[in-house]
Amino acid sequence: MKRSTDRLLTTHTGSLPRPKDLLALLQDREEGRLSAEAALHDRARSAVLDIVKKQAEAGLSVINDGEQGRADYTIYVKDRLTGFSGESSPWPNADAEEFPEWAEMARQFAPPFQKRPACTGPVEWKDWSAVERDIRNLKDAAAGRSAEVFMTSPSPGQIGRFLQNRYYPSDEKYLYTLADVMRREYQAIVQAGFILQLDCPDLALGRHTQFAHLSLQQFRDVAAMHVEVLNHAVADIPADRMRMHICWASTGGPHHRDVPLRDIVDVVIKARPSGLVIAGANPRHEHEWKVWKDVPLSAGKVLVAGVIDSTTNFIEHPELVAERIVRYAGVVGRENVIAGVDCGFGTFAGRVQVDTNIVWHKLRSLVEGARLASKELW
């Protein structure tokens, strides 16, 4: 990963808004109505070309494919791996029980399609060509651009959170199997010249969903096991070619049950990736920049700090963005900060929380805020 040497670098978290006609094709595939896979592949490729160009025009330093060809950031693996069928059970949603009025409002943001099967058989690769297609599309779109490029892939723990284990004798065995299988995708992304971003909401969001029944210490023990599994999966990949994303859900809900960053940060920093992409702009976690006063970044680590909220249609003022960046820089050092976004803007295809045009305004505000911060810090 590049560091901010003479100016603040900027990036985002992964997913970006998809064109409406591409959304229709994705929905057709998820619901078994797609008559020609080639039409989806062609449209996804052109969408990647367009989204890379837009990111470059917005001035972002580190860009990706916007996850254009995927229906979501995790469950897409069900179509690439064997062993998945049926349906996973929904995790408890205490927020919906406590705030039924909010839950009703939130339904308008629910993705129109999202099938979560369970693991019911051996997990192996069945469609490696899909990975090769993603890599080829991004390579072609980013060719000749100076920006650093990343590609996302879910961690074993995150896959296990969405696609529940009903086959392996233990969740630990299931996750290690996922690690051994997904290692091939992780390595291919890095070998293609990209930065690998591992999406790990299980390390934070998992606390108040999948593992809500556990004590904090029990959850920390589970999170530590998830980190060990992740490290096993990426043991052969250089740390500086990876970053990991930790968040507490991409929804604009109450978030008052979110586990504090302070309670998990010592577990998270034991993961091998050098980049830590952590939400920090939303009202529940903005104050947590202070955590890094007491928990110094490990040697070689870089903090990709969330300074733009991905759930609100407010366009952050560049001066506010600059203030947030400068706060982080004052604690961890200007060279160890990259300005980022809390979460994805298109985490699930078809779920629209932020107007597409506003997304690009927010990203331009991110770039301008980083420019202002750079003037102050260099």
C-alpha positions as CSV (number, residue, x, y, z in Angstrom):
1,M,0.0,0.0,0.0
2,K,1.2,3.5,-0.8
3,R,1.5,5.9,2.1
4,S,0.6,9.6,2.2
5,T,4.1,11.0,1.7
6,D,3.6,14.5,0.3
7,R,-0.2,14.8,0.4
8,L,-3.1,12.9,1.8
9,L,-4.2,10.0,-0.3
10,T,-7.9,9.3,-0.7
11,T,-10.0,6.1,-1.3
12,H,-13.4,4.6,-0.6
13,T,-14.6,1.3,0.8
14,G,-15.6,-0.8,-2.2
15,S,-19.1,-0.7,-3.6
16,L,-20.4,2.2,-5.7
17,P,-23.8,2.8,-7.3
18,R,-24.6,0.5,-10.3
19,P,-26.5,1.5,-13.4
20,K,-30.2,0.7,-13.4
21,D,-30.0,-1.6,-16.4
22,L,-27.2,-3.6,-14.7
23,L,-29.3,-3.8,-11.6
24,A,-32.1,-5.4,-13.6
25,L,-29.7,-8.0,-15.1
26,L,-28.3,-8.8,-11.6
27,Q,-31.8,-9.2,-10.3
28,D,-32.8,-11.5,-13.2
29,R,-29.8,-13.7,-12.4
30,E,-30.5,-13.9,-8.7
31,E,-34.1,-14.8,-9.4
32,G,-33.3,-17.4,-12.1
33,R,-34.7,-15.4,-15.0
34,L,-31.5,-14.4,-16.8
35,S,-31.6,-15.8,-20.3
36,A,-28.1,-14.8,-21.4
37,E,-25.1,-14.6,-19.1
38,A,-23.1,-12.9,-21.8
39,A,-25.4,-9.9,-21.6
40,L,-24.7,-9.5,-17.9
41,H,-21.0,-10.0,-18.4
42,D,-20.8,-7.4,-21.1
43,R,-22.8,-4.8,-19.2
44,A,-20.8,-5.4,-16.0
45,R,-17.6,-4.9,-18.0
46,S,-18.8,-1.6,-19.5
47,A,-20.0,-0.5,-16.0
48,V,-16.5,-1.2,-14.6
49,L,-14.9,0.9,-17.4
50,D,-17.2,3.8,-16.5
51,I,-16.9,3.6,-12.8
52,V,-13.1,3.6,-12.9
53,K,-13.2,6.6,-15.1
54,K,-15.5,8.4,-12.7
55,Q,-13.3,7.7,-9.7
56,A,-10.3,9.0,-11.5
57,E,-12.2,12.2,-12.6
58,A,-13.3,12.7,-9.0
59,G,-9.6,12.7,-8.0
60,L,-9.5,9.6,-5.8
61,S,-6.0,8.2,-5.3
62,V,-6.9,4.6,-4.7
63,I,-9.7,3.2,-6.8
64,N,-11.5,-0.1,-7.7
65,D,-14.2,-1.7,-9.8
66,G,-17.1,-0.5,-7.6
67,E,-18.2,-4.2,-7.3
68,Q,-20.3,-3.5,-10.4
69,G,-20.7,-7.1,-11.5
70,R,-21.6,-8.5,-8.0
71,A,-25.1,-8.4,-6.4
72,D,-23.4,-7.8,-3.0
73,Y,-20.0,-7.9,-1.3
74,T,-20.2,-11.4,0.3
75,I,-23.0,-13.6,-0.9
76,Y,-21.7,-13.6,-4.5
77,V,-19.4,-16.4,-3.5
78,K,-22.4,-18.8,-3.4
79,D,-22.3,-18.8,-7.2
80,R,-18.6,-19.4,-7.4
81,L,-18.2,-22.2,-4.8
82,T,-19.9,-25.5,-4.3
83,G,-21.7,-26.6,-1.1
84,F,-24.4,-23.9,-0.8
85,S,-28.1,-24.5,-0.9
86,G,-31.3,-23.8,1.0
87,E,-31.5,-20.7,3.1
88,S,-29.6,-19.4,6.2
89,S,-31.7,-18.3,9.2
90,P,-31.8,-14.5,9.8
91,W,-29.8,-13.3,12.8
92,P,-31.6,-11.6,15.7
93,N,-32.4,-8.0,15.1
94,A,-32.8,-6.3,18.5
95,D,-32.9,-2.9,16.9
96,A,-36.0,-3.8,14.9
97,E,-37.7,-5.1,18.1
98,E,-36.8,-2.0,20.1
99,F,-37.6,0.5,17.3
100,P,-40.4,-1.0,15.2
101,E,-41.1,2.4,13.7
102,W,-37.6,2.7,12.5
103,A,-37.7,-0.9,11.2
104,E,-40.7,0.0,9.1
105,M,-38.9,3.0,7.6
106,A,-35.8,0.9,7.0
107,R,-37.8,-1.6,4.8
108,Q,-37.7,0.9,1.9
109,F,-33.9,0.5,1.8
110,A,-34.0,-3.3,1.8
111,P,-32.4,-4.8,-1.3
112,P,-35.0,-6.2,-3.7
113,F,-33.1,-9.5,-3.9
114,Q,-30.7,-11.2,-1.5
115,K,-30.6,-14.9,-1.2
116,R,-28.5,-16.3,1.6
117,P,-28.1,-20.1,1.3
118,A,-26.4,-22.2,4.0
119,C,-23.4,-24.4,3.7
120,T,-24.8,-27.9,3.2
121,G,-21.9,-29.7,1.5
122,P,-18.1,-29.6,0.8
123,V,-16.9,-26.1,-0.2
124,E,-14.7,-26.1,-3.4
125,W,-14.3,-23.9,-6.4
126,K,-16.8,-24.4,-9.3
127,D,-16.6,-21.1,-11.2
128,W,-13.0,-19.8,-11.2
129,S,-13.7,-18.0,-14.5
130,A,-15.8,-15.4,-12.6
131,V,-12.8,-14.4,-10.6
132,E,-10.7,-14.2,-13.8
133,R,-13.4,-12.1,-15.4
134,D,-13.5,-9.6,-12.5
135,I,-9.7,-9.2,-12.6
136,R,-9.5,-8.8,-16.3
137,N,-12.3,-6.2,-16.3
138,L,-10.5,-4.1,-13.6
139,K,-7.1,-4.5,-15.2
140,D,-8.4,-3.3,-18.5
141,A,-10.3,-0.4,-17.0
142,A,-7.4,0.8,-14.9
143,A,-4.7,0.4,-17.5
144,G,-2.6,3.5,-18.0
145,R,-3.9,5.2,-14.8
146,S,-1.5,6.2,-12.1
147,A,-3.8,5.5,-9.2
148,E,-3.3,2.5,-7.0
149,V,-6.0,-0.1,-7.5
150,F,-7.7,-2.4,-5.0
151,M,-10.2,-5.2,-5.2
152,T,-12.5,-6.5,-2.5
153,S,-13.1,-10.0,-1.2
154,P,-14.9,-11.2,1.9
155,S,-13.0,-12.7,4.8
156,P,-13.8,-16.3,5.8
157,G,-15.4,-15.0,9.0
158,Q,-17.7,-12.7,7.0
159,I,-18.7,-15.5,4.6
160,G,-19.5,-17.6,7.6
161,R,-21.7,-14.8,9.1
162,F,-23.9,-14.6,6.0
163,L,-23.8,-18.3,4.8
164,Q,-24.3,-20.4,7.9
165,N,-22.6,-23.7,8.5
166,R,-24.8,-26.8,8.4
167,Y,-22.3,-29.2,7.1
168,Y,-18.9,-29.0,8.9
169,P,-18.5,-30.4,12.4
170,S,-17.7,-27.0,13.8
171,D,-17.7,-23.4,12.8
172,E,-14.0,-23.3,13.2
173,K,-13.6,-26.2,10.7
174,Y,-15.9,-24.4,8.3
175,L,-14.0,-21.2,8.5
176,Y,-10.6,-22.8,8.0
177,T,-12.1,-24.7,5.0
178,L,-13.3,-21.3,3.6
179,A,-9.8,-19.9,4.2
180,D,-8.1,-22.7,2.3
181,V,-10.6,-22.3,-0.6
182,M,-10.7,-18.4,-0.7
183,R,-6.9,-18.2,-0.5
184,R,-6.9,-18.8,-4.3
185,E,-9.0,-15.7,-4.9
186,Y,-7.0,-13.6,-2.4
187,Q,-3.7,-14.6,-4.1
188,A,-5.0,-14.0,-7.6
189,I,-6.1,-10.4,-6.7
190,V,-2.6,-9.6,-5.4
191,Q,-0.8,-11.4,-8.3
192,A,-2.8,-9.2,-10.7
193,G,-1.1,-6.2,-9.2
194,F,-4.1,-5.0,-7.0
195,I,-4.3,-4.3,-3.3
196,L,-6.5,-6.9,-1.7
197,Q,-9.2,-5.5,0.6
198,L,-10.6,-8.1,2.9
199,D,-14.1,-7.2,4.1
200,C,-14.4,-8.1,7.8
201,P,-17.6,-6.8,9.3
202,D,-17.7,-10.0,11.4
203,L,-15.1,-8.5,13.7
204,A,-17.4,-5.6,14.7
205,L,-20.9,-6.0,13.3
206,G,-20.9,-9.6,14.4
207,R,-21.1,-8.5,18.1
208,H,-24.7,-7.3,18.0
209,T,-26.0,-9.8,15.4
210,Q,-24.6,-13.3,15.0
211,F,-22.9,-13.2,18.4
212,A,-25.3,-11.1,20.4
213,H,-25.9,-13.9,22.8
214,L,-22.3,-14.0,23.9
215,S,-20.5,-11.9,26.6
216,L,-18.0,-9.4,25.4
217,Q,-15.1,-11.7,26.4
218,Q,-16.7,-14.6,24.6
219,F,-17.1,-12.4,21.5
220,R,-13.5,-11.3,21.7
221,D,-12.4,-14.9,21.8
222,V,-14.5,-15.6,18.6
223,A,-13.1,-12.5,16.9
224,A,-9.5,-13.6,17.8
225,M,-10.2,-17.0,16.2
226,H,-11.6,-15.2,13.1
227,V,-8.4,-13.2,12.9
228,E,-6.3,-16.4,13.2
229,V,-8.3,-17.9,10.3
230,L,-7.8,-14.8,8.2
231,N,-4.0,-14.8,8.9
232,H,-3.9,-18.5,7.8
233,A,-5.7,-17.6,4.6
234,V,-3.2,-14.8,3.7
235,A,-0.1,-16.2,5.2
236,D,1.8,-16.1,1.9
237,I,0.7,-12.6,0.8
238,P,2.8,-9.6,1.8
239,A,1.2,-7.5,4.5
240,D,1.7,-4.3,2.5
241,R,-0.4,-5.6,-0.4
242,M,-3.5,-6.0,1.8
243,R,-6.0,-3.9,3.7
244,M,-9.0,-4.9,5.8
245,H,-12.4,-3.2,6.3
246,I,-14.1,-3.2,9.7
247,C,-17.5,-1.7,10.2
248,W,-20.7,-1.9,12.2
249,A,-23.2,-2.2,9.3
250,S,-23.9,0.0,6.3
251,T,-27.3,1.0,7.5
252,G,-28.4,4.3,8.9
253,G,-30.0,2.7,12.0
254,P,-29.6,3.5,15.7
255,H,-26.2,1.7,16.2
256,H,-26.4,2.1,20.0
257,R,-25.5,-1.6,20.4
258,D,-22.3,-1.3,18.3
259,V,-19.3,-2.7,20.2
260,P,-16.9,0.2,20.9
261,L,-13.7,0.2,18.8
262,R,-11.7,0.3,22.0
263,D,-13.1,-3.2,23.0
264,I,-11.9,-4.9,19.8
265,V,-9.0,-2.9,18.5
266,D,-6.3,-5.0,20.1
267,V,-7.8,-8.1,18.4
268,V,-8.1,-6.3,15.0
269,I,-4.5,-5.1,14.8
270,K,-3.2,-8.6,15.1
271,A,-4.5,-9.3,11.6
272,R,-1.7,-9.4,8.9
273,P,-3.0,-6.7,6.4
274,S,-1.2,-3.5,6.8
275,G,-4.2,-1.3,6.0
276,L,-7.0,-0.8,8.5
277,V,-10.1,0.6,6.9
278,I,-12.3,1.6,9.8
279,A,-15.5,3.6,9.9
280,G,-15.1,6.9,11.8
281,A,-17.4,9.6,10.3
282,N,-20.8,8.4,11.5
283,P,-22.3,9.9,14.7
284,R,-21.8,6.7,16.7
285,H,-18.1,6.3,16.0
286,E,-16.7,9.7,15.1
287,H,-15.2,10.2,18.5
288,E,-13.2,7.0,18.3
289,W,-10.2,8.7,16.6
290,K,-9.1,9.1,20.3
291,V,-8.7,5.4,20.6
292,W,-5.4,5.6,18.7
293,K,-4.0,7.8,21.4
294,D,-3.9,4.8,23.7
295,V,-3.5,2.0,21.1
296,P,-0.6,3.0,18.8
297,L,-0.6,1.6,15.2
298,S,1.6,-1.4,14.9
299,A,4.7,-1.0,12.8
300,G,3.9,-0.9,9.1
301,K,0.2,-0.3,9.6
302,V,-1.8,2.4,7.8
303,L,-5.1,3.7,8.9
304,V,-7.7,4.3,6.2
305,A,-10.0,6.5,8.3
306,G,-13.6,7.0,7.5
307,V,-14.1,10.7,7.2
308,I,-17.3,10.5,4.9
309,D,-20.5,8.9,6.1
310,S,-21.9,6.4,3.6
311,T,-25.5,6.4,5.0
312,T,-26.6,10.0,4.9
313,N,-27.4,12.3,2.0
314,F,-25.7,15.3,3.7
315,I,-22.7,16.3,1.6
316,E,-19.9,16.8,4.1
317,H,-18.2,20.2,3.9
318,P,-14.6,19.9,2.8
319,E,-13.5,21.9,5.9
320,L,-15.1,19.3,8.1
321,V,-13.5,16.5,6.2
322,A,-10.1,18.3,6.6
323,E,-10.7,18.6,10.4
324,R,-11.4,14.9,10.7
325,I,-8.3,14.0,8.7
326,V,-6.1,16.4,10.7
327,R,-7.3,14.8,14.0
328,Y,-6.3,11.4,12.9
329,A,-2.9,12.7,11.5
330,G,-2.2,14.3,14.8
331,V,-2.5,11.0,16.6
332,V,-1.0,8.4,14.2
333,G,1.1,10.6,11.9
334,R,0.2,12.2,8.6
335,E,2.1,9.5,6.6
336,N,0.0,6.8,8.3
337,V,-3.4,8.2,7.3
338,I,-5.4,7.7,4.1
339,A,-8.8,9.5,3.9
340,G,-11.7,7.1,3.3
341,V,-15.4,6.4,3.5
342,D,-17.2,4.6,6.3
343,C,-18.7,1.8,4.2
344,G,-19.9,1.1,0.6
345,F,-22.5,3.1,-1.2
346,G,-23.8,0.1,-3.0
347,T,-23.3,-2.7,-0.5
348,F,-26.3,-4.6,-1.8
349,A,-27.3,-4.0,-5.4
350,G,-30.7,-2.2,-5.5
351,R,-30.5,-0.9,-2.0
352,V,-30.4,2.9,-2.3
353,Q,-29.7,5.0,0.8
354,V,-27.7,7.8,-0.9
355,D,-28.7,9.4,-4.1
356,T,-26.2,8.5,-6.9
357,N,-25.4,12.0,-7.8
358,I,-24.9,12.9,-4.1
359,V,-22.4,10.0,-3.8
360,W,-20.1,11.6,-6.3
361,H,-20.5,15.0,-4.6
362,K,-19.5,13.4,-1.3
363,L,-16.4,11.8,-3.0
364,R,-15.4,15.1,-4.5
365,S,-15.8,16.7,-1.0
366,L,-13.5,13.9,0.3
367,V,-10.8,14.8,-2.2
368,E,-11.2,18.5,-1.5
369,G,-11.0,18.0,2.2
370,A,-7.8,15.9,1.8
371,R,-6.4,18.8,-0.3
372,L,-7.1,21.2,2.5
373,A,-5.7,18.9,5.1
374,S,-2.6,18.4,3.0
375,K,-1.9,22.2,3.0
376,E,-2.1,22.2,6.8
377,L,0.0,19.1,7.3
378,W,2.8,19.6,4.8
